[in-house]
Amino acid sequence: MAEYATPQVQKSRAMATALSELTAHHRVACEPYGRIVDAVAPGFSAATSVDAVPHLPVSLFKSHELRSIPREDVFKTLTSSGTTGQQPSRIFLDRESAAQQTRTLSTTMQHWLGPVRLPMLIADTRSVLKDRTQFSARGAGILGMAPFGRDHLYLMDASADERDAWLTKHAGTPVLVFGFTFMVWEQLPSGIDLSGGILIHSGGWKRLADQAVTPAAFRAQMRARTQIERVHNFYGMAEQTGTVYVECEHGALHAPDRGDVVIRDPVSWAPAARGETGVIEVVSTLPRSYPGHALLTEDLGRVVAVDDCPCGRLGQAIEIQGRVPKAELRGCSDTAAPPQ
Amino acid sequence: MLGHGGAATMTTPLVVETLVPARGVGDLGEIAAELAVAPSFAPFAAELLDFCHAVSRALFADPRAKRHGELVPLASFLRRASVSALGDAFAASAHAGVRQVPRGLAFHVPPSSVDTMFVYSLAVSLLVGNRNVVRLSQRRSETTEVLIDALNAVAAEHPAVARTLAVVSYGHEPEPSALLSRAADVRVIWGGDATIETIRALPLAPHATELLFGDRFSFAVVDAAGPDEDLAARLFTDAYWFDQMGCSSPRLVVGVGDGAWERIETLFDALQDEVRRRAYTLELGAVLAKRAYAYGALADRPVRRYRELSNELTVIELDTLDGFDRTHPGAGLFYAAVVDDLDQLAPFVARKDQTMTVSGLDADRLAGFVQAVNGRGIDRIVGFGDALAFGRFWDGYDLLAELTRRVHVPGSPA
């Protein structure tokens, strides 16, 4: 079935079943996960709704090595940097899980980009891929998106002449522009013609929100600079790579077929009413090699559409409303020592 | 080496924020130099008792202080009756032929987790006649600001005492602490391992001494057969005043004897009622950090039961204390365990353990327990509700003794 074509009631039921099956799988395959479920959801066997599936705090992947495959089957370890100085998340994939992520991301992206690979402009520098010590969400994002384009040009590595030559070469063809939100904002120049193209960006609004740039202002600014009309933000966690929430023409981030959200009230932790702000829990039927199928994020958001987005896509769509501010858990250890 | 001549004593000014005796900025070198020559008082001199009492009055009078319950015991500690009693105890500890005198200049690095601690540290040192300089963090709570205002108001009326104390603030740069360390006769550091290591690397004068108050762990013990004594309200005070981040705040509750689990679960139910009654709430970020920490603990070992009573109170019931590592995020997370008999707890005690808050255990049982532990840990045993009460005996030190010198004067009276 095509993406965004399943009504929410039907989708929820299927997801509850799939997520319950994953819970059972991980309880057996990942002992620490099994112990957590035994403690937080004693007697759990199967959920009849998505919100009843036990979930983990996403930061647990920073402090603990959670694997549902033997070490020798680890094909790839994804790391996400998170905040500076913090231990990164470690996500363990076997060959099959890595392939599944790629396939799922492809299905979602093809919905937005079409089946043909477009010439691709990347608002970044190639060196972000090379320096493995700083291998960041930025690098991972570029590596994940690059296969959806061709003849890649890294904006920061190209001279104005090289850039113009590249644009001339692809004149008349729609161009795919990709980058981290703040990199696009800082690097995409004015006065180039990208009309007919499509801009995909991601990576958090914090830096732009600090400068009071709203998503609408971002879109308007991009159009003013380059005449680009189709601008899509997307939301996703490194801990659920492959499951992305892409922004439609009406500014709503749509849950893909393999993923969904539960917005949780921050006091009762029950699902919040539609439109109410809460903490975002993301669920995905992809993770089999690590117990990351239901994760409580540190992001705030709300549901803006359920099968009724004016864009016509079915399922839930959300709006992100920022991160939960880090609390200063003070501690006897912070009298004078510099942050490590 | 042209350009490197000149006087070796030439120094560049080290400008820091000053908080007491007045808010502003100042050159730390000058501040230290002035403190070094300020006339000092005899231990428990009348002017010093007056000063403390005036701070106590200023705190009781400040309308902002009503919002901060932790200021009440501090203000009580500083009252004339209380500090005079401390003076009597100090005098009683004197020996014939030995005079007790101040050490000189004390440099205090208090913890930022317990806002009131800098005043306790300062007051005890001030009362035995030391001159004092305190370093505070640049991130300060309202409680700290209330305390600074009170000290300044009183300092203005007690200029002679004011000349012997300074509270300054600077960041993580080492130079100011290095300067004060060189100038100090005694250095008092409250903090975690990293803080102590950082400051300890800075040289002291050869004669100077040092008091170290590292990161500690504290727990409570309840005899299942003991009386209730309004334990939940007392536990609330012990645990929540500093968001469970004080080193003396209990983070583990151990039940002793038959029916201990039932007793503990009832106690936490009552504690939850207390949390709600006092409208205590945590920031969402702290709630999420605590839950992530708790889930990590659940991942590491099997537990008897996990209870999230509210955002503010989580209990992890442990089948055994074997392997318990004492790391803890604060913010209302309690471990719980039971033992058949108090003696079974003795092997668990480690150097990191500071305060044991107790209920239903008589002095004989406790003395036997301390004997069984034999110094491997635990520096104070107090009743529920007194975990945060400050005293001259702290972390195994007698502060009054550590902050003074003994001068041998044969034939002088005690």
Interface residues (C-beta under 8 A of the other chain):
Chain A: P32 Y33 R35 I36 D38 A39 V40 L56 P57 S59 L60 S63 H64 L66 P266 V267 V279 L296 E298 V324 P325 K326 A327 E328 L329 R330 G331 C332 S333 D334 T335 A336 A337 P338 P339 Q340
Chain B: V109 P110 P111 S112 S113 V114 R135 S137 R139 H172 S177 I189 W190 G191 G192 D193 A194 T195 E197 T198 I199 G214 D215 R216 F242 D243 M245 C247 L282 E283 L284 G285 A286 V287 L288 A289 R291 A292 Y295 G296 L298 A299 D300 R301 P302 V303 R305 Y306 N311 P329 G330 A331
